[in-house]
Amino acid sequence: MFFWNPTYWLFIAPALLLMLFAQWRVRSAYNKWGKVANHSNLSGAKVAERLMADNRIYDVSIRPIAGELTDNYDPRSHTLNLSQGTGSQNSVAAMAIVAHEVGHAQQHAKGSLLLQLRSGIVPAVNIGAQFGPLLFIAGFFLQLTPLMWLGIAFFSLAFVFALITLPVEIDASSRALRMLKSSGIVVGDDERRGARAVLSAAALTYVAAMLMALFQLLYYVMLAGSGRRRR
């Protein structure tokens, strides 16, 4: 299969290495700052309540969710879903993660166009991710270049999603740091450095995801182009 082509790994290897490094940084930052209590001694859930009250976000409910580092904000149901560790711990890491998700809630409350766009294309992205590679592989083996390009068009939605996601996530982290500072929850340079370290590590995973989608898309385009030249 063409995924074992050495050229494929030349395209993918840089993004894959960055993804592995980003995941290591997230885990490292979480392990380090997850053991350091925040000076306000607030659990993640209490941090969320405080930040939303301070920023007049009253229509968002907080719910527990299974898993670790699975925290997210769901704009469809106006729900802040917090993993057990994050919601119950009073660590610097939990504080930063929760503030980031409240940042998404604030984006939603203020009508962020990028957040709306990202949420709106999720169904199309899911379809593209499922059928794009299948169409491309079928076109590749059947030597049907138009079918390959159709697969590329479907798969390109994953790159568009990753491209939109990156500024949305970076903005949510920026909002998180500002809210933590203005609310008085963060005290001292050490705590600010810890929150920033956790959020910066998380942001790197989105950079890696975007590059992974881009390089895979470019690889598909290269194969489709070479197939056309052989005809």
KOLTORVEX-386895 format. One record per residue (C-alpha): residue number from 1; x, y, z. Coordinates in pm, whole numbers, plus 50000, padded with zeros to 5 digits. Layout:
KOLTORVEX-386895
<pt><num>NUM</num><x>X</x><y>Y</y><z>Z</z></pt>
...
END
This chain:
KOLTORVEX-386895
<pt><num>1</num><x>50000</x><y>50000</y><z>50000</z></pt>
<pt><num>2</num><x>50124</x><y>50351</y><z>49918</z></pt>
<pt><num>3</num><x>50131</x><y>50445</y><z>50287</z></pt>
<pt><num>4</num><x>50448</x><y>50235</y><z>50312</z></pt>
<pt><num>5</num><x>50612</x><y>50440</y><z>50038</z></pt>
<pt><num>6</num><x>50927</x><y>50606</y><z>50182</z></pt>
<pt><num>7</num><x>50810</x><y>50935</y><z>50029</z></pt>
<pt><num>8</num><x>50501</x><y>50921</y><z>50251</z></pt>
<pt><num>9</num><x>50716</x><y>50915</y><z>50561</z></pt>
<pt><num>10</num><x>50929</x><y>51199</y><z>50429</z></pt>
<pt><num>11</num><x>50611</x><y>51404</y><z>50420</z></pt>
<pt><num>12</num><x>50465</x><y>51284</y><z>50749</z></pt>
<pt><num>13</num><x>50772</x><y>51231</y><z>50970</z></pt>
<pt><num>14</num><x>50828</x><y>51599</y><z>51067</z></pt>
<pt><num>15</num><x>50467</x><y>51648</y><z>51176</z></pt>
<pt><num>16</num><x>50460</x><y>51309</y><z>51347</z></pt>
<pt><num>17</num><x>50773</x><y>51388</y><z>51546</z></pt>
<pt><num>18</num><x>50628</x><y>51725</y><z>51642</z></pt>
<pt><num>19</num><x>50305</x><y>51556</y><z>51750</z></pt>
<pt><num>20</num><x>50495</x><y>51311</y><z>51969</z></pt>
<pt><num>21</num><x>50697</x><y>51594</y><z>52118</z></pt>
<pt><num>22</num><x>50382</x><y>51799</y><z>52180</z></pt>
<pt><num>23</num><x>50213</x><y>51507</y><z>52355</z></pt>
<pt><num>24</num><x>50521</x><y>51459</y><z>52571</z></pt>
<pt><num>25</num><x>50518</x><y>51829</y><z>52661</z></pt>
<pt><num>26</num><x>50149</x><y>51817</y><z>52754</z></pt>
<pt><num>27</num><x>50200</x><y>51515</y><z>52973</z></pt>
<pt><num>28</num><x>50516</x><y>51662</y><z>53128</z></pt>
<pt><num>29</num><x>50351</x><y>51997</y><z>53204</z></pt>
<pt><num>30</num><x>50039</x><y>51829</y><z>53340</z></pt>
<pt><num>31</num><x>50238</x><y>51596</y><z>53563</z></pt>
<pt><num>32</num><x>50452</x><y>51881</y><z>53697</z></pt>
<pt><num>33</num><x>50186</x><y>52145</y><z>53755</z></pt>
<pt><num>34</num><x>49919</x><y>51892</y><z>53846</z></pt>
<pt><num>35</num><x>50112</x><y>51839</y><z>54168</z></pt>
<pt><num>36</num><x>50130</x><y>52211</y><z>54254</z></pt>
<pt><num>37</num><x>49828</x><y>52355</y><z>54432</z></pt>
<pt><num>38</num><x>49706</x><y>52695</y><z>54318</z></pt>
<pt><num>39</num><x>49732</x><y>52970</y><z>54576</z></pt>
<pt><num>40</num><x>49358</x><y>53033</y><z>54571</z></pt>
<pt><num>41</num><x>49302</x><y>52667</y><z>54672</z></pt>
<pt><num>42</num><x>49015</x><y>52640</y><z>54425</z></pt>
<pt><num>43</num><x>48919</x><y>52316</y><z>54251</z></pt>
<pt><num>44</num><x>48881</x><y>52325</y><z>53874</z></pt>
<pt><num>45</num><x>48502</x><y>52335</y><z>53906</z></pt>
<pt><num>46</num><x>48522</x><y>52629</y><z>54146</z></pt>
<pt><num>47</num><x>48761</x><y>52810</y><z>53912</z></pt>
<pt><num>48</num><x>48506</x><y>52765</y><z>53634</z></pt>
<pt><num>49</num><x>48224</x><y>52900</y><z>53850</z></pt>
<pt><num>50</num><x>48432</x><y>53199</y><z>53956</z></pt>
<pt><num>51</num><x>48550</x><y>53288</y><z>53605</z></pt>
<pt><num>52</num><x>48204</x><y>53254</y><z>53452</z></pt>
<pt><num>53</num><x>48050</x><y>53467</y><z>53726</z></pt>
<pt><num>54</num><x>48319</x><y>53734</y><z>53686</z></pt>
<pt><num>55</num><x>48261</x><y>53742</y><z>53310</z></pt>
<pt><num>56</num><x>47881</x><y>53728</y><z>53332</z></pt>
<pt><num>57</num><x>47844</x><y>53390</y><z>53164</z></pt>
<pt><num>58</num><x>47527</x><y>53256</y><z>53319</z></pt>
<pt><num>59</num><x>47391</x><y>53005</y><z>53066</z></pt>
<pt><num>60</num><x>47668</x><y>52743</y><z>53087</z></pt>
<pt><num>61</num><x>47635</x><y>52433</y><z>53305</z></pt>
<pt><num>62</num><x>47927</x><y>52231</y><z>53443</z></pt>
<pt><num>63</num><x>47916</x><y>51854</y><z>53407</z></pt>
<pt><num>64</num><x>48162</x><y>51572</y><z>53485</z></pt>
<pt><num>65</num><x>48305</x><y>51369</y><z>53198</z></pt>
<pt><num>66</num><x>48495</x><y>51043</y><z>53195</z></pt>
<pt><num>67</num><x>48864</x><y>51018</y><z>53113</z></pt>
<pt><num>68</num><x>49174</x><y>51225</y><z>53171</z></pt>
<pt><num>69</num><x>49241</x><y>51554</y><z>52989</z></pt>
<pt><num>70</num><x>48909</x><y>51511</y><z>52809</z></pt>
<pt><num>71</num><x>48784</x><y>51853</y><z>52919</z></pt>
<pt><num>72</num><x>48588</x><y>52048</y><z>52660</z></pt>
<pt><num>73</num><x>48326</x><y>52313</y><z>52605</z></pt>
<pt><num>74</num><x>48021</x><y>52209</y><z>52400</z></pt>
<pt><num>75</num><x>47864</x><y>52517</y><z>52237</z></pt>
<pt><num>76</num><x>47561</x><y>52317</y><z>52125</z></pt>
<pt><num>77</num><x>47446</x><y>52241</y><z>52480</z></pt>
<pt><num>78</num><x>47625</x><y>52532</y><z>52654</z></pt>
<pt><num>79</num><x>47806</x><y>52276</y><z>52869</z></pt>
<pt><num>80</num><x>48149</x><y>52283</y><z>53028</z></pt>
<pt><num>81</num><x>48254</x><y>51918</y><z>53053</z></pt>
<pt><num>82</num><x>48529</x><y>51861</y><z>53310</z></pt>
<pt><num>83</num><x>48719</x><y>51538</y><z>53366</z></pt>
<pt><num>84</num><x>48723</x><y>51412</y><z>53722</z></pt>
<pt><num>85</num><x>49085</x><y>51505</y><z>53786</z></pt>
<pt><num>86</num><x>49051</x><y>51853</y><z>53645</z></pt>
<pt><num>87</num><x>48719</x><y>51933</y><z>53805</z></pt>
<pt><num>88</num><x>48807</x><y>51815</y><z>54153</z></pt>
<pt><num>89</num><x>49175</x><y>51909</y><z>54183</z></pt>
<pt><num>90</num><x>49302</x><y>52245</y><z>54305</z></pt>
<pt><num>91</num><x>49622</x><y>52227</y><z>54102</z></pt>
<pt><num>92</num><x>49774</x><y>52491</y><z>53876</z></pt>
<pt><num>93</num><x>49728</x><y>52254</y><z>53581</z></pt>
<pt><num>94</num><x>49357</x><y>52206</y><z>53653</z></pt>
<pt><num>95</num><x>49313</x><y>52581</y><z>53693</z></pt>
<pt><num>96</num><x>49475</x><y>52650</y><z>53354</z></pt>
<pt><num>97</num><x>49282</x><y>52378</y><z>53170</z></pt>
<pt><num>98</num><x>48948</x><y>52490</y><z>53311</z></pt>
<pt><num>99</num><x>49023</x><y>52855</y><z>53233</z></pt>
<pt><num>100</num><x>49096</x><y>52755</y><z>52873</z></pt>
<pt><num>101</num><x>48756</x><y>52589</y><z>52841</z></pt>
<pt><num>102</num><x>48589</x><y>52894</y><z>52998</z></pt>
<pt><num>103</num><x>48775</x><y>53089</y><z>52730</z></pt>
<pt><num>104</num><x>48576</x><y>52891</y><z>52473</z></pt>
<pt><num>105</num><x>48256</x><y>52970</y><z>52661</z></pt>
<pt><num>106</num><x>48348</x><y>53337</y><z>52648</z></pt>
<pt><num>107</num><x>48416</x><y>53311</y><z>52275</z></pt>
<pt><num>108</num><x>48071</x><y>53162</y><z>52232</z></pt>
<pt><num>109</num><x>47908</x><y>53430</y><z>52446</z></pt>
<pt><num>110</num><x>48072</x><y>53702</y><z>52241</z></pt>
<pt><num>111</num><x>47978</x><y>53542</y><z>51909</z></pt>
<pt><num>112</num><x>48321</x><y>53437</y><z>51783</z></pt>
<pt><num>113</num><x>48288</x><y>53378</y><z>51408</z></pt>
<pt><num>114</num><x>48574</x><y>53127</y><z>51400</z></pt>
<pt><num>115</num><x>48420</x><y>52923</y><z>51681</z></pt>
<pt><num>116</num><x>48085</x><y>52923</y><z>51501</z></pt>
<pt><num>117</num><x>48253</x><y>52823</y><z>51175</z></pt>
<pt><num>118</num><x>48446</x><y>52541</y><z>51342</z></pt>
<pt><num>119</num><x>48131</x><y>52407</y><z>51507</z></pt>
<pt><num>120</num><x>47935</x><y>52439</y><z>51184</z></pt>
<pt><num>121</num><x>48171</x><y>52233</y><z>50968</z></pt>
<pt><num>122</num><x>48212</x><y>51944</y><z>51212</z></pt>
<pt><num>123</num><x>47952</x><y>51721</y><z>51033</z></pt>
<pt><num>124</num><x>48119</x><y>51782</y><z>50696</z></pt>
<pt><num>125</num><x>48463</x><y>51717</y><z>50846</z></pt>
<pt><num>126</num><x>48348</x><y>51386</y><z>50992</z></pt>
<pt><num>127</num><x>48215</x><y>51278</y><z>50653</z></pt>
<pt><num>128</num><x>48532</x><y>51394</y><z>50478</z></pt>
<pt><num>129</num><x>48757</x><y>51213</y><z>50724</z></pt>
<pt><num>130</num><x>48560</x><y>50892</y><z>50676</z></pt>
<pt><num>131</num><x>48515</x><y>50889</y><z>50300</z></pt>
<pt><num>132</num><x>48803</x><y>51104</y><z>50172</z></pt>
<pt><num>133</num><x>49082</x><y>50847</y><z>50220</z></pt>
<pt><num>134</num><x>48857</x><y>50565</y><z>50092</z></pt>
<pt><num>135</num><x>48776</x><y>50754</y><z>49772</z></pt>
<pt><num>136</num><x>49140</x><y>50844</y><z>49723</z></pt>
<pt><num>137</num><x>49260</x><y>50484</y><z>49773</z></pt>
<pt><num>138</num><x>48993</x><y>50353</y><z>49535</z></pt>
<pt><num>139</num><x>49094</x><y>50610</y><z>49274</z></pt>
<pt><num>140</num><x>49461</x><y>50528</y><z>49323</z></pt>
<pt><num>141</num><x>49423</x><y>50154</y><z>49267</z></pt>
<pt><num>142</num><x>49164</x><y>50189</y><z>48991</z></pt>
<pt><num>143</num><x>49379</x><y>50461</y><z>48827</z></pt>
<pt><num>144</num><x>49086</x><y>50699</y><z>48824</z></pt>
<pt><num>145</num><x>49243</x><y>51040</y><z>48877</z></pt>
<pt><num>146</num><x>48909</x><y>51227</y><z>48911</z></pt>
<pt><num>147</num><x>48812</x><y>50993</y><z>49195</z></pt>
<pt><num>148</num><x>49147</x><y>51063</y><z>49363</z></pt>
<pt><num>149</num><x>49082</x><y>51438</y><z>49343</z></pt>
<pt><num>150</num><x>48735</x><y>51388</y><z>49486</z></pt>
<pt><num>151</num><x>48891</x><y>51207</y><z>49779</z></pt>
<pt><num>152</num><x>49139</x><y>51492</y><z>49820</z></pt>
<pt><num>153</num><x>48853</x><y>51743</y><z>49824</z></pt>
<pt><num>154</num><x>48680</x><y>51547</y><z>50100</z></pt>
<pt><num>155</num><x>48999</x><y>51502</y><z>50299</z></pt>
<pt><num>156</num><x>49094</x><y>51869</y><z>50267</z></pt>
<pt><num>157</num><x>48811</x><y>51948</y><z>50507</z></pt>
<pt><num>158</num><x>49024</x><y>51798</y><z>50784</z></pt>
<pt><num>159</num><x>49298</x><y>52048</y><z>50706</z></pt>
<pt><num>160</num><x>49047</x><y>52335</y><z>50695</z></pt>
<pt><num>161</num><x>48916</x><y>52226</y><z>51034</z></pt>
<pt><num>162</num><x>49268</x><y>52210</y><z>51182</z></pt>
<pt><num>163</num><x>49352</x><y>52548</y><z>51030</z></pt>
<pt><num>164</num><x>49046</x><y>52709</y><z>51188</z></pt>
<pt><num>165</num><x>49099</x><y>52529</y><z>51518</z></pt>
<pt><num>166</num><x>49448</x><y>52668</y><z>51575</z></pt>
<pt><num>167</num><x>49354</x><y>53038</y><z>51619</z></pt>
<pt><num>168</num><x>49041</x><y>52939</y><z>51814</z></pt>
<pt><num>169</num><x>49250</x><y>52745</y><z>52065</z></pt>
<pt><num>170</num><x>49524</x><y>53008</y><z>52091</z></pt>
<pt><num>171</num><x>49263</x><y>53277</y><z>52151</z></pt>
<pt><num>172</num><x>49096</x><y>53064</y><z>52420</z></pt>
<pt><num>173</num><x>49431</x><y>53029</y><z>52599</z></pt>
<pt><num>174</num><x>49493</x><y>53403</y><z>52578</z></pt>
<pt><num>175</num><x>49149</x><y>53468</y><z>52723</z></pt>
<pt><num>176</num><x>49220</x><y>53214</y><z>52997</z></pt>
<pt><num>177</num><x>49537</x><y>53391</y><z>53111</z></pt>
<pt><num>178</num><x>49365</x><y>53731</y><z>53106</z></pt>
<pt><num>179</num><x>49066</x><y>53603</y><z>53303</z></pt>
<pt><num>180</num><x>49285</x><y>53432</y><z>53562</z></pt>
<pt><num>181</num><x>49478</x><y>53753</y><z>53612</z></pt>
<pt><num>182</num><x>49178</x><y>53987</y><z>53624</z></pt>
<pt><num>183</num><x>48988</x><y>53759</y><z>53864</z></pt>
<pt><num>184</num><x>49278</x><y>53747</y><z>54107</z></pt>
<pt><num>185</num><x>49287</x><y>53366</y><z>54103</z></pt>
<pt><num>186</num><x>49647</x><y>53360</y><z>53981</z></pt>
<pt><num>187</num><x>49892</x><y>53487</y><z>54239</z></pt>
<pt><num>188</num><x>50261</x><y>53533</y><z>54168</z></pt>
<pt><num>189</num><x>50491</x><y>53482</y><z>53870</z></pt>
<pt><num>190</num><x>50545</x><y>53113</y><z>53945</z></pt>
<pt><num>191</num><x>50176</x><y>53035</y><z>53916</z></pt>
<pt><num>192</num><x>50143</x><y>53239</y><z>53598</z></pt>
<pt><num>193</num><x>50442</x><y>53056</y><z>53451</z></pt>
<pt><num>194</num><x>50283</x><y>52722</y><z>53534</z></pt>
<pt><num>195</num><x>49951</x><y>52812</y><z>53374</z></pt>
<pt><num>196</num><x>50128</x><y>52942</y><z>53066</z></pt>
<pt><num>197</num><x>50339</x><y>52626</y><z>53041</z></pt>
<pt><num>198</num><x>50031</x><y>52402</y><z>53046</z></pt>
<pt><num>199</num><x>49847</x><y>52611</y><z>52788</z></pt>
<pt><num>200</num><x>50151</x><y>52649</y><z>52560</z></pt>
<pt><num>201</num><x>50206</x><y>52274</y><z>52559</z></pt>
<pt><num>202</num><x>49843</x><y>52216</y><z>52465</z></pt>
<pt><num>203</num><x>49864</x><y>52475</y><z>52185</z></pt>
<pt><num>204</num><x>50159</x><y>52289</y><z>52032</z></pt>
<pt><num>205</num><x>49940</x><y>51982</y><z>51981</z></pt>
<pt><num>206</num><x>49709</x><y>52188</y><z>51759</z></pt>
<pt><num>207</num><x>50005</x><y>52313</y><z>51556</z></pt>
<pt><num>208</num><x>50119</x><y>51954</y><z>51508</z></pt>
<pt><num>209</num><x>49767</x><y>51843</y><z>51410</z></pt>
<pt><num>210</num><x>49745</x><y>52116</y><z>51148</z></pt>
<pt><num>211</num><x>50084</x><y>52025</y><z>51002</z></pt>
<pt><num>212</num><x>49993</x><y>51656</y><z>51000</z></pt>
<pt><num>213</num><x>49675</x><y>51729</y><z>50803</z></pt>
<pt><num>214</num><x>49863</x><y>51963</y><z>50568</z></pt>
<pt><num>215</num><x>50147</x><y>51722</y><z>50489</z></pt>
<pt><num>216</num><x>49912</x><y>51432</y><z>50436</z></pt>
<pt><num>217</num><x>49703</x><y>51647</y><z>50204</z></pt>
<pt><num>218</num><x>50016</x><y>51749</y><z>50010</z></pt>
<pt><num>219</num><x>50116</x><y>51383</y><z>49979</z></pt>
<pt><num>220</num><x>49776</x><y>51297</y><z>49831</z></pt>
<pt><num>221</num><x>49806</x><y>51589</y><z>49589</z></pt>
<pt><num>222</num><x>50153</x><y>51471</y><z>49484</z></pt>
<pt><num>223</num><x>50026</x><y>51119</y><z>49414</z></pt>
<pt><num>224</num><x>49728</x><y>51249</y><z>49218</z></pt>
<pt><num>225</num><x>49956</x><y>51477</y><z>49015</z></pt>
<pt><num>226</num><x>50200</x><y>51197</y><z>48938</z></pt>
<pt><num>227</num><x>49911</x><y>50975</y><z>48836</z></pt>
<pt><num>228</num><x>49797</x><y>51236</y><z>48588</z></pt>
<pt><num>229</num><x>50147</x><y>51263</y><z>48441</z></pt>
<pt><num>230</num><x>50163</x><y>50885</y><z>48386</z></pt>
<pt><num>231</num><x>49841</x><y>50884</y><z>48184</z></pt>
END
